[in-house]
Amino acid sequence: MLDKPVLTIALSKGRILEQTLPLLEFAGLMPVEDVQTTRKLMVDGPDDWAGSKIRFLIIRAADVCTYVEKGAADLGISGRDLLLESKPHVYEPLDLKIGKCRLCVCGPKASVEAGDSAVKSGRIRVATKYDHLTAQHYLKQGIHADVIHLYGSMELAPLVGLADRIVDVVETGNTLKANGLVEETTLFDISSRLIANPASFVTKKKQVQAVITRLREAVEQREKNK
Ligand code: PRP
């Protein structure tokens, strides 16, 4: 007898994971181990789900697009921020309506509230991990952004004079507030999306469609119960 096909789903570590699990549970797609505590990076899911074995990859949010684009995962869950920034060649069939936040330009409270654009001689120093989106945003206004790429704790950069502004995701606004920063402009509203490898969309059509359908139902149910 032929082995069942394997359907691989890449999940983002971190804060999105917690919100993803109830959706997977509704869909009957639960990992067999606690993915929030295990040190394993590849975890089995159901052995027979719509005719497939399911397995999960537990990876950094920024890597999900790469695994799905290259076909190492058939499906994945990624923030819209990362999709907009890296523009991977993947399908984006479903808004999971979790991980909701916004991508904003932020700066020191006094400077933003005074309407000080912080642009000096047509240039501005901006700390971010969204290099392309940041450059594009300022370019549209005819401003050259000196993009300073950081990997996290962006809010520190203006405090120590490393940057005039930051472009980062804001959820509750608590981190900004704790560091004396405020939002200047919202660039995009963000939520997490189900993404799919285009080839898997064809070769594993039945299984991929089944995941989309069940997760869509899970999202609808979740929205209804809010
Ligand atoms: C993210 C983001 C902000 C913070 C926003 O950082 O970069 O710093 O969350 O959330 P808030 O508006 O609810 O305070 P994260 O905690 O993921 O860590 P990082 O700074 O290392 O990226």
Residues whose N, C-alpha, C, O or C-beta is under 5 A from the ligand:
A	BS01	PRP	Y151 G152 S153 M154 D168 V169 V170 E171 T172 G173 N174 T175 L176
